[in-house]
Amino acid sequence: MAEVFDIAEELKKLPASPGVYLMHGPRDEIIYVGKAVNLKNRVRQYFQSSKGKTAKILRMISLIRRFEYIVVDSELEALVLENNLIKEYRPKYNTLLKDDKTYPYIKVSVEEPFPRIYMTRRVKKDRARYFGPYTSGLAVKETIELLHKLFRIRTCSRVLPRDIGKERPCLYHHLGQCDAPCAGSISQFDYRLNVEQALEFLQGKYEPVRKYLTEKMQQASEEMQFEKAIEYRELLKAIAEIATRQKVTSTDTDDRDIIGLFTGGHEAVAQVFFIRDGRLIGRESFHLDVDEKDSISDILLSFIKQFYTGTPYIPKEIWIQTAIEDPELIEMWLGQAKGQRVRIVSPKKGQKEKLVEMAVQNAKVVFERDGSRMKQEEKRTVGAAEELRALLGMEALTRIEAYDISNTNGFESVGSMVVYENGRPKRSDYRKFRIRSVEGPNDYASMREVLTRRFSHGLREREELSSRAALAGRTAASDAEQDGSVFLQGSFTRFPELIMMDGGRGQVNIAQSVLSELGLSIAVCGMVKDDHHRTRGLYFNNEEIPIDTHSEAFRLITRIQDETHRFAIEYHKSLRGKAGVHSVLDDIEGIGTVRRRALMKHFGDIGRLKEASVEELAALPQMNERAAKSVYSFFHGKF
């Protein structure tokens, strides 16, 4: 920080307004995000008497170097903004979901004249019908495949009726699995009747189809059409399998999620049962990092806020084992997102309580089953990062970025950036760089270009986001609620606590000079190799630090090193492959994009293409004799 942040002085300036506050740690990283009805009262509480504060909160307070806040118009707006910021920054001292899952849905595009049925992971506010979420993508694909066979629904993406008659029916029509609306073989009215039957099937009404298929199977058997009979039998089996997945749990047809939570020490597991139209269509477990003194109510509240910020579907009811703080506020937030009222219920007796208890028991089973595995994974990831932090004497180490350069004698030089957070790869933040300014095999100059582009881009994005935040002012949370992006980081704004270079003093010096030019203070560490090109130590703060090759920290460094190499080499190979195809085929007269693709698809590689005769080349639908002779002459001389 250019100026010293006087916490006592800044506390006096806090407004008595609703808003969101962000606590920054020693390296200016965000370590906690919270909301408040009154920012002045809430933020001050952290710096007053330690009485009643948990050890986790006291540890967090000891790391706070500054705070910032965003004023909004209401507590609901603060809640929306808090959820978005937690999801983006993933602060160390917030209760966090370890899992970031998206679920498959079955979408029926009833808004189209000739609807389609397909899988999607995004629920949009359109006129289509959605079924889910399902926890198994394979189960969704099998169900959709069965629906296509049973009701002969089209699989193509042609725009109908505009494109009717423009192309011949596809293979599915010839297999009897599509009525070919693209060829006008079925009227829109009859086609939609089939779609209506598919919708009833998705709602769990299997009996009409079962009865129809059973009659057809018996008829085919009597007529000695045994292949047909077997086909109907297999369809009946598929229906039975789908029906068993959707166990009826209640007599009503409401949609609800049932959440059960089990905790132990610093870990917790939340089990969610997805009930749709009164049927259990799936369940999923989620692991959370918690404080051992956090209450069930507090953990449930954090889970609900994070889970329903990320899920595209919100049910009418959410059942939980104990009441949470501010249920009316959470219901209001969920209701606004869904577009209708949402209720949070904590059943105390009868069948409802038993269902919640079943979810809790399942959470306990998962917790006990995964306990040893989770501890081992924690040691391998977070524990390894903590070992590395201690070895380097750093105050904090959450995010590591590693860089590498790959080229072949300077040809198609590329750079790679891989990211590890809490000892785990964060692949969504990986980046590729195609070297622009360096000619020839100059790894130092190439690395300078990569680092300059990466951090210059990040600084620009930070400035842009700050400007947007200042302009947004008091409407910030309203905007965030609309698009979820006003105060969220860009792809490069999150800077690491540590940069790891695949090399010693030279590479470290390059990185430090780039950071110095940009006015950034980020630790840089080099991986020093032995004569066998294996890491033997770390170059940090102008000295070589030995490292135990049997430690988790060493294993983490090795994984980062291997991943950085892999990512750079794969990108370089892809560019080299494209360039190779271009240099050989695009220089042949009369061979454009369509013919090039056809040739490579048919022959597979350049070697087989060279061996092809003019007749073989001309036999391709996209080729003619003149083009075939041009290709043959290119490889063998004048024809």
VEXLUMKOL-199088 format. One line per field, with one value per residue (C-alpha): x, y negated, z; residue in one letter. Coordinates in nm, 3 decimals. Layout:
REM VEXLUMKOL-199088
xx: c(X;...)
yy: c(Y;...)
zz: c(Z;...)
torgu: c(A;...)
END
This chain:
REM VEXLUMKOL-199088
xx: c(0.000;0.129;-0.023;-0.053;-0.411;-0.510;-0.780;-0.884;-0.924;-1.112;-1.355;-1.471;-1.565;-1.791;-2.150;-2.451;-2.588;-2.645;-2.360;-2.086;-1.738;-1.419;-1.128;-0.780;-0.484;-0.106;-0.064;-0.380;-0.570;-0.937;-0.968;-1.332;-1.651;-1.956;-2.281;-2.432;-2.754;-2.537;-2.176;-2.059;-2.180;-2.087;-1.731;-1.645;-1.735;-1.434;-1.190;-1.351;-1.324;-1.224;-1.484;-1.716;-1.513;-1.407;-1.043;-1.106;-1.234;-0.945;-0.696;-0.865;-0.862;-0.488;-0.430;-0.646;-0.439;-0.721;-1.089;-1.315;-1.690;-1.966;-2.280;-2.612;-2.979;-3.107;-3.008;-3.139;-2.903;-2.619;-2.701;-2.693;-2.361;-2.208;-2.295;-2.143;-1.821;-1.778;-1.828;-1.566;-1.299;-1.347;-1.206;-1.014;-1.221;-1.567;-1.739;-1.682;-1.821;-1.536;-1.742;-1.833;-2.081;-2.319;-2.608;-2.762;-3.126;-3.353;-3.483;-3.793;-3.804;-4.184;-4.154;-4.049;-4.309;-4.131;-3.978;-3.653;-3.543;-3.181;-2.950;-2.841;-2.661;-2.814;-3.173;-3.282;-3.587;-3.753;-4.071;-3.905;-3.980;-3.695;-3.672;-3.406;-3.153;-3.019;-2.698;-2.594;-2.520;-2.520;-2.872;-2.991;-2.841;-2.999;-3.338;-3.318;-3.214;-3.514;-3.749;-3.622;-3.686;-4.029;-4.176;-3.964;-3.853;-3.604;-3.240;-3.132;-3.105;-3.269;-3.500;-3.847;-4.077;-3.841;-3.604;-3.866;-3.772;-3.426;-3.236;-3.298;-3.406;-3.119;-3.024;-3.255;-3.558;-3.440;-3.390;-3.749;-3.646;-3.765;-4.078;-3.878;-4.061;-3.770;-3.914;-4.277;-4.347;-4.553;-4.779;-4.700;-5.016;-4.925;-4.562;-4.667;-4.891;-4.575;-4.403;-4.695;-4.658;-4.285;-4.366;-4.605;-4.335;-4.086;-4.346;-4.341;-4.652;-4.505;-4.809;-4.961;-4.628;-4.569;-4.914;-4.867;-4.521;-4.639;-4.926;-4.688;-4.438;-4.708;-4.844;-4.497;-4.433;-4.762;-4.676;-4.331;-4.155;-3.908;-3.659;-3.938;-4.051;-3.696;-3.678;-4.002;-3.875;-3.554;-3.756;-3.965;-3.646;-3.515;-3.840;-3.819;-3.463;-3.567;-3.870;-3.656;-3.436;-3.739;-3.862;-4.188;-4.129;-4.461;-4.815;-4.800;-4.634;-4.435;-4.068;-3.841;-3.484;-3.421;-3.090;-2.922;-2.595;-2.340;-2.029;-1.711;-1.411;-1.319;-1.521;-1.889;-2.098;-2.430;-2.656;-2.924;-3.220;-3.376;-3.754;-3.936;-4.308;-4.304;-4.023;-3.665;-3.475;-3.128;-2.912;-2.573;-2.325;-2.111;-1.801;-1.745;-1.457;-1.594;-1.480;-1.529;-1.730;-1.966;-2.326;-2.540;-2.759;-2.466;-2.324;-2.666;-2.710;-2.369;-2.441;-2.784;-2.644;-2.358;-2.545;-2.843;-2.620;-2.468;-2.762;-2.986;-3.302;-3.466;-3.752;-4.068;-3.959;-3.632;-3.647;-3.368;-3.300;-3.290;-3.397;-3.153;-3.096;-3.299;-3.517;-3.750;-3.457;-3.330;-3.683;-3.718;-3.385;-3.470;-3.821;-3.687;-3.446;-3.721;-3.995;-4.239;-4.253;-4.000;-4.042;-3.770;-3.917;-3.773;-4.010;-4.057;-4.273;-4.421;-4.306;-4.143;-3.911;-3.823;-3.723;-3.495;-3.346;-3.283;-3.084;-2.885;-2.809;-2.691;-2.466;-2.319;-2.254;-2.070;-1.874;-1.758;-1.690;-1.486;-1.321;-0.983;-0.976;-1.054;-0.778;-0.529;-0.640;-0.614;-0.259;-0.171;-0.310;-0.368;-0.108;0.150;0.084;0.123;0.457;0.577;0.464;0.656;0.965;0.973;0.882;0.577;0.282;0.019;0.010;-0.320;-0.258;0.048;0.110;0.373;0.501;0.684;0.794;0.779;0.918;1.107;1.416;1.213;0.928;0.577;0.698;0.424;0.394;0.176;0.038;-0.105;-0.270;-0.289;-0.511;-0.487;-0.266;-0.519;-0.506;-0.756;-0.789;-1.044;-0.763;-0.504;-0.393;-0.203;0.019;0.136;0.468;0.440;0.754;1.038;1.211;1.403;1.461;1.497;1.326;1.418;1.270;0.966;0.910;0.940;0.668;0.437;0.470;0.437;0.119;-0.030;0.019;-0.039;-0.372;-0.455;-0.377;-0.594;-0.883;-0.848;-0.866;-1.170;-1.352;-1.271;-1.408;-1.725;-1.767;-1.730;-1.979;-2.226;-2.242;-2.551;-2.702;-2.414;-2.604;-2.899;-2.665;-2.493;-2.829;-2.899;-2.575;-2.360;-2.056;-2.034;-1.791;-1.660;-1.302;-1.188;-0.987;-0.651;-0.730;-0.647;-0.274;-0.078;0.116;0.388;0.518;0.712;0.961;1.090;1.453;1.698;1.843;1.801;1.429;1.367;1.549;1.335;1.015;1.132;1.230;0.886;0.708;0.933;0.855;0.482;0.507;0.402;0.534;0.490;0.724;0.913;1.066;1.285;1.301;1.670;1.757;2.031;2.239;1.952;1.706;1.528;1.437;1.687;1.595;1.430;1.592;1.425;1.539;1.882;1.964;1.913;1.686;1.720;1.396;1.313;1.233;0.999;0.786;0.437;0.570;0.821;0.549;0.332;0.620;0.675;0.304;0.307;0.622;0.484;0.150;0.315;0.526;0.226;0.009;0.279;0.378;0.015;-0.051;0.272;0.187;-0.157;-0.015;0.266;0.016;-0.203;0.097;0.216;-0.120;-0.124;0.226;0.160;-0.199;-0.281;0.002;-0.154;-0.338;-0.712;-0.719;-0.920;-1.059;-1.335;-1.110;-0.828;-1.062;-1.203;-0.855;-0.731;-1.051;-1.033;-0.658;-0.582;-0.227;0.008;0.192;-0.118;-0.219;0.118;0.066;-0.280;-0.330;-0.511;-0.811;-0.830;-0.808;-1.069;-1.311;-1.379;-1.711;-1.539;-1.268;-1.258;-0.996;-0.823;-0.787;-0.673;-0.398;-0.293;-0.246;-0.066;0.166;0.249;0.393;0.530;0.624;0.446;0.165)
yy: c(0.000;-0.344;-0.496;-0.355;-0.253;-0.386;-0.141;-0.350;-0.659;-0.476;-0.325;-0.679;-0.737;-0.432;-0.521;-0.394;-0.238;0.112;0.250;0.505;0.493;0.661;0.735;0.733;0.937;0.881;0.907;0.708;1.031;1.041;1.269;1.206;1.066;0.981;0.784;0.545;0.356;0.089;0.082;-0.147;0.087;0.417;0.341;0.173;0.492;0.671;0.427;0.400;0.644;1.001;1.136;1.388;1.410;1.752;1.843;1.831;1.471;1.368;1.515;1.330;0.999;1.035;1.050;0.752;0.468;0.265;0.285;0.139;0.122;0.073;-0.113;0.013;-0.076;0.225;0.539;0.747;0.570;0.628;1.000;1.025;0.844;1.041;1.371;1.262;1.141;1.457;1.672;1.474;1.406;1.723;1.556;1.777;1.693;1.729;2.068;2.204;2.478;2.696;2.815;2.601;2.823;2.761;3.000;3.128;3.055;3.190;2.905;2.930;2.631;2.603;2.245;2.384;2.499;2.839;2.876;3.055;3.241;3.206;3.171;2.833;2.703;2.357;2.272;1.957;1.743;1.848;2.034;2.376;2.657;2.774;3.097;3.148;3.094;3.446;3.560;3.798;3.670;4.029;4.085;3.769;3.881;4.225;4.070;3.834;4.121;4.322;4.027;3.993;4.362;4.370;4.050;3.999;3.648;3.479;3.443;3.187;2.811;2.710;2.411;2.546;2.485;2.249;2.529;2.794;2.971;2.814;3.133;3.505;3.675;3.790;4.143;4.131;4.120;4.431;4.605;4.525;4.288;3.960;3.871;3.633;3.302;3.155;3.328;3.248;3.615;3.523;3.227;2.979;3.085;3.456;3.383;3.175;3.460;3.672;3.395;3.380;3.754;3.700;3.425;3.656;3.923;3.673;3.595;3.962;4.086;4.410;4.640;4.535;4.599;4.924;5.050;4.954;5.118;5.434;5.472;5.412;5.665;5.934;5.860;5.884;6.210;6.362;6.256;6.418;6.082;6.166;5.888;5.634;5.802;5.783;5.415;5.343;5.551;5.347;5.023;5.155;5.238;4.886;4.738;4.960;4.838;4.474;4.531;4.681;4.371;4.155;4.286;4.126;3.945;3.768;3.751;3.386;3.259;2.963;2.907;2.890;2.942;3.121;3.027;3.228;3.116;3.310;3.149;3.261;3.043;2.820;3.021;3.044;3.228;3.105;3.361;3.226;3.434;3.294;3.352;3.266;3.332;3.531;3.757;3.793;3.739;3.719;3.631;3.472;3.414;3.106;3.064;2.740;2.583;2.461;2.349;2.609;2.354;2.261;2.356;2.578;2.275;2.057;2.325;2.390;2.019;1.997;2.310;2.188;1.852;2.004;2.300;2.101;1.826;2.089;2.316;2.224;2.368;2.272;2.491;2.367;2.504;2.573;2.802;2.778;2.937;2.616;2.255;2.003;1.633;1.386;1.648;1.376;1.199;1.522;1.610;1.263;1.302;1.650;1.539;1.252;1.486;1.745;1.499;1.643;1.711;1.950;2.095;2.217;2.480;2.650;2.945;3.054;3.366;3.630;3.746;3.414;3.433;3.793;3.688;3.415;3.660;3.901;3.628;3.566;3.938;3.953;3.652;3.838;4.148;3.941;3.759;4.084;4.251;3.963;3.854;4.023;3.943;3.576;3.555;3.707;3.469;3.177;3.279;3.312;2.971;2.715;2.882;2.878;2.509;2.438;2.628;2.419;2.096;2.186;2.288;1.949;1.756;1.590;1.450;1.601;1.830;1.901;1.845;1.958;1.883;2.069;1.987;2.170;2.109;2.370;2.351;2.547;2.346;2.032;2.152;2.073;1.969;1.982;1.913;2.086;1.971;2.224;2.137;2.328;2.212;2.381;2.645;2.735;2.649;2.381;2.460;2.187;1.935;2.101;1.879;1.924;1.662;1.661;1.475;1.165;0.954;1.209;1.366;1.689;1.905;1.638;1.774;1.476;1.220;1.440;1.470;1.091;1.047;1.301;1.153;0.796;0.878;1.077;0.816;0.509;0.662;0.728;0.370;0.234;0.459;0.345;-0.020;0.046;0.230;-0.046;-0.304;-0.101;-0.063;-0.438;-0.515;-0.256;-0.415;-0.328;-0.118;0.129;0.419;0.370;0.401;0.700;0.867;0.817;0.947;1.059;0.883;0.520;0.576;0.915;0.954;0.978;1.277;1.125;0.908;1.173;1.151;1.434;1.426;1.630;1.662;1.981;1.976;2.290;2.191;2.027;1.679;1.569;1.638;1.492;1.171;1.135;1.169;0.928;0.664;0.683;0.652;0.360;0.175;0.221;0.118;0.458;0.642;1.017;1.289;1.477;1.820;2.017;2.395;2.491;2.811;3.067;3.227;3.465;3.175;3.255;2.985;2.986;2.659;2.319;1.987;1.726;1.386;1.427;1.760;2.125;2.300;2.679;2.877;3.222;3.434;3.651;3.358;3.265;2.922;3.083;3.301;2.992;2.809;3.111;3.121;2.750;2.789;3.085;2.914;2.595;2.797;2.999;2.695;2.509;2.810;2.899;2.543;2.537;2.870;2.747;2.436;2.631;2.882;2.608;2.435;2.767;2.830;2.475;2.484;2.805;2.781;2.411;2.355;2.592;2.413;2.480;2.617;2.402;2.456;2.702;2.922;2.911;3.035;3.306;3.431;3.444;3.608;3.879;3.953;3.873;3.743;3.597;3.927;4.111;3.808;3.814;4.178;4.120;4.148;3.888;4.122;4.161;3.785;3.710;3.963;3.734;3.540;3.208;3.265;3.266;3.392;3.056;3.019;3.381;3.327;3.009;3.200;3.492;3.254;3.065;3.377;3.565;3.298;3.204;3.440)
zz: c(0.000;-0.088;0.229;0.580;0.654;0.996;1.109;1.412;1.197;0.921;1.173;1.255;0.891;0.860;0.760;0.954;0.634;0.497;0.291;0.238;0.394;0.272;0.507;0.350;0.476;0.485;0.106;0.039;-0.032;0.068;0.371;0.468;0.315;0.523;0.505;0.757;0.818;0.981;0.862;1.145;1.419;1.249;1.139;1.471;1.658;1.508;1.669;2.011;2.305;2.214;2.456;2.291;1.969;1.838;1.782;1.407;1.423;1.647;1.399;1.116;1.305;1.370;0.993;0.893;0.746;0.596;0.510;0.244;0.212;-0.042;0.063;-0.074;-0.029;0.167;0.352;0.061;-0.179;0.069;0.076;-0.304;-0.329;-0.040;-0.211;-0.541;-0.378;-0.168;-0.477;-0.669;-0.405;-0.193;0.121;0.360;0.670;0.520;0.549;0.200;-0.017;-0.140;-0.436;-0.735;-0.917;-1.201;-1.263;-1.584;-1.671;-1.942;-2.155;-2.375;-2.612;-2.614;-2.741;-3.082;-3.338;-3.347;-2.998;-2.920;-2.605;-2.496;-2.196;-2.061;-1.753;-1.771;-1.684;-1.866;-1.808;-2.133;-2.220;-2.233;-1.985;-1.759;-1.561;-1.294;-1.159;-1.199;-1.035;-1.315;-1.662;-1.788;-1.652;-1.828;-2.159;-2.126;-2.049;-2.348;-2.576;-2.456;-2.516;-2.873;-2.936;-2.770;-2.908;-3.222;-3.127;-3.359;-3.253;-3.514;-3.461;-3.789;-3.775;-3.847;-4.028;-4.216;-4.324;-4.410;-4.733;-4.765;-4.675;-4.679;-4.352;-4.133;-4.023;-3.718;-3.950;-4.134;-3.798;-3.702;-3.420;-3.578;-3.773;-3.997;-3.948;-4.150;-4.458;-4.380;-4.297;-3.988;-3.917;-3.645;-3.455;-3.454;-3.367;-3.066;-2.949;-2.930;-2.735;-2.490;-2.428;-2.364;-2.111;-1.928;-1.920;-1.768;-1.501;-1.398;-1.580;-1.715;-1.719;-2.055;-2.229;-2.041;-2.138;-2.503;-2.528;-2.350;-2.599;-2.893;-2.755;-2.718;-3.064;-3.222;-3.038;-3.158;-3.514;-3.469;-3.518;-3.246;-3.322;-3.280;-2.959;-2.818;-2.910;-2.717;-2.423;-2.406;-2.407;-2.118;-1.927;-1.983;-1.850;-1.540;-1.471;-1.498;-1.278;-1.000;-0.997;-0.920;-0.587;-0.469;-0.140;-0.081;-0.211;-0.319;-0.637;-0.504;-0.580;-0.277;-0.163;0.168;0.329;0.606;0.770;0.974;1.123;1.296;1.377;1.083;0.831;0.747;0.491;0.355;0.185;-0.050;-0.170;-0.490;-0.488;-0.812;-0.862;-0.539;-0.660;-0.542;-0.868;-0.716;-0.421;-0.379;-0.098;-0.043;0.173;0.364;0.555;0.890;1.232;1.504;1.707;1.421;1.497;1.272;1.207;1.095;0.865;0.711;0.645;0.472;0.270;0.155;0.045;-0.152;-0.298;-0.427;-0.565;-0.794;-0.881;-1.175;-1.018;-0.688;-0.556;-0.386;-0.047;0.132;0.435;0.692;1.033;1.237;1.197;1.049;1.119;0.908;0.733;0.598;0.429;0.272;0.156;0.000;-0.182;-0.310;-0.406;-0.615;-0.793;-0.861;-0.944;-0.688;-0.315;-0.162;0.188;0.425;0.659;0.967;1.028;1.391;1.360;1.135;0.791;0.707;1.008;0.918;0.566;0.700;0.949;0.661;0.485;0.806;0.843;0.482;0.545;0.844;0.634;0.371;0.643;0.801;0.467;0.328;0.652;0.604;0.234;0.302;0.564;0.323;0.048;0.291;0.380;0.012;-0.087;0.187;0.410;0.130;0.064;0.436;0.439;0.145;0.314;0.630;0.430;0.255;0.570;0.409;0.605;0.377;0.074;-0.097;-0.467;-0.664;-1.031;-1.235;-1.585;-1.862;-2.222;-2.498;-2.854;-3.115;-3.206;-3.159;-3.381;-3.250;-2.903;-2.641;-2.272;-2.014;-1.681;-1.437;-1.108;-0.780;-0.494;-0.154;-0.311;-0.583;-0.955;-1.054;-1.423;-1.494;-1.430;-1.656;-1.944;-2.272;-2.436;-2.797;-2.804;-3.024;-2.983;-2.967;-3.266;-3.213;-2.905;-2.636;-2.322;-2.104;-2.346;-2.399;-2.024;-1.987;-2.249;-2.082;-1.732;-1.859;-2.049;-1.761;-1.487;-1.707;-1.808;-1.443;-1.341;-1.622;-1.519;-1.158;-1.263;-1.482;-1.203;-0.955;-1.197;-1.250;-0.875;-0.822;-1.099;-0.980;-0.634;-0.437;-0.718;-0.701;-0.551;-0.783;-1.080;-0.926;-0.882;-1.252;-1.402;-1.110;-1.249;-1.138;-0.855;-0.954;-1.065;-1.421;-1.538;-1.440;-1.136;-0.876;-0.813;-0.647;-0.322;-0.495;-0.852;-0.928;-1.215;-1.383;-1.337;-1.099;-1.059;-1.422;-1.447;-1.100;-1.195;-1.508;-1.303;-1.033;-1.288;-1.454;-1.117;-1.017;-1.341;-1.276;-0.908;-0.775;-0.471;-0.521;-0.397;-0.671;-0.626;-0.869;-0.892;-0.897;-1.089;-1.035;-1.311;-1.390;-1.436;-1.109;-0.860;-0.574;-0.403;-0.428;-0.515;-0.294;-0.167;-0.331;-0.170;-0.243;0.007;0.029;0.039;0.172;-0.133;0.077;0.199;0.081;-0.018;-0.255;-0.407;-0.460;-0.632;-0.858;-0.951;-1.031;-1.239;-1.436;-1.491;-1.618;-1.865;-1.980;-2.038;-2.235;-2.446;-2.535;-2.650;-2.851;-3.015;-3.114;-3.279;-3.442;-3.578;-3.723;-3.874;-4.025;-4.188;-4.319;-4.465;-4.656;-4.775;-4.791;-5.039;-5.293;-5.572;-5.568;-5.210;-4.973;-4.624;-4.724;-4.938;-4.682;-4.408;-4.634;-4.728;-4.369;-4.247;-4.515;-4.516;-4.150;-4.199;-4.459;-4.509;-4.635;-4.842;-5.023;-5.116;-5.267;-5.642;-5.852;-5.878;-5.498;-5.451;-5.716;-5.562;-5.264;-5.302;-5.233;-5.499;-5.878;-6.124;-6.154;-5.774;-5.743;-6.002;-5.822;-5.493;-5.663;-5.853;-5.534;-5.373;-5.681;-5.931;-6.256;-6.347)
torgu: c(M;A;E;V;F;D;I;A;E;E;L;K;K;L;P;A;S;P;G;V;Y;L;M;H;G;P;R;D;E;I;I;Y;V;G;K;A;V;N;L;K;N;R;V;R;Q;Y;F;Q;S;S;K;G;K;T;A;K;I;L;R;M;I;S;L;I;R;R;F;E;Y;I;V;V;D;S;E;L;E;A;L;V;L;E;N;N;L;I;K;E;Y;R;P;K;Y;N;T;L;L;K;D;D;K;T;Y;P;Y;I;K;V;S;V;E;E;P;F;P;R;I;Y;M;T;R;R;V;K;K;D;R;A;R;Y;F;G;P;Y;T;S;G;L;A;V;K;E;T;I;E;L;L;H;K;L;F;R;I;R;T;C;S;R;V;L;P;R;D;I;G;K;E;R;P;C;L;Y;H;H;L;G;Q;C;D;A;P;C;A;G;S;I;S;Q;F;D;Y;R;L;N;V;E;Q;A;L;E;F;L;Q;G;K;Y;E;P;V;R;K;Y;L;T;E;K;M;Q;Q;A;S;E;E;M;Q;F;E;K;A;I;E;Y;R;E;L;L;K;A;I;A;E;I;A;T;R;Q;K;V;T;S;T;D;T;D;D;R;D;I;I;G;L;F;T;G;G;H;E;A;V;A;Q;V;F;F;I;R;D;G;R;L;I;G;R;E;S;F;H;L;D;V;D;E;K;D;S;I;S;D;I;L;L;S;F;I;K;Q;F;Y;T;G;T;P;Y;I;P;K;E;I;W;I;Q;T;A;I;E;D;P;E;L;I;E;M;W;L;G;Q;A;K;G;Q;R;V;R;I;V;S;P;K;K;G;Q;K;E;K;L;V;E;M;A;V;Q;N;A;K;V;V;F;E;R;D;G;S;R;M;K;Q;E;E;K;R;T;V;G;A;A;E;E;L;R;A;L;L;G;M;E;A;L;T;R;I;E;A;Y;D;I;S;N;T;N;G;F;E;S;V;G;S;M;V;V;Y;E;N;G;R;P;K;R;S;D;Y;R;K;F;R;I;R;S;V;E;G;P;N;D;Y;A;S;M;R;E;V;L;T;R;R;F;S;H;G;L;R;E;R;E;E;L;S;S;R;A;A;L;A;G;R;T;A;A;S;D;A;E;Q;D;G;S;V;F;L;Q;G;S;F;T;R;F;P;E;L;I;M;M;D;G;G;R;G;Q;V;N;I;A;Q;S;V;L;S;E;L;G;L;S;I;A;V;C;G;M;V;K;D;D;H;H;R;T;R;G;L;Y;F;N;N;E;E;I;P;I;D;T;H;S;E;A;F;R;L;I;T;R;I;Q;D;E;T;H;R;F;A;I;E;Y;H;K;S;L;R;G;K;A;G;V;H;S;V;L;D;D;I;E;G;I;G;T;V;R;R;R;A;L;M;K;H;F;G;D;I;G;R;L;K;E;A;S;V;E;E;L;A;A;L;P;Q;M;N;E;R;A;A;K;S;V;Y;S;F;F;H;G;K;F)
END
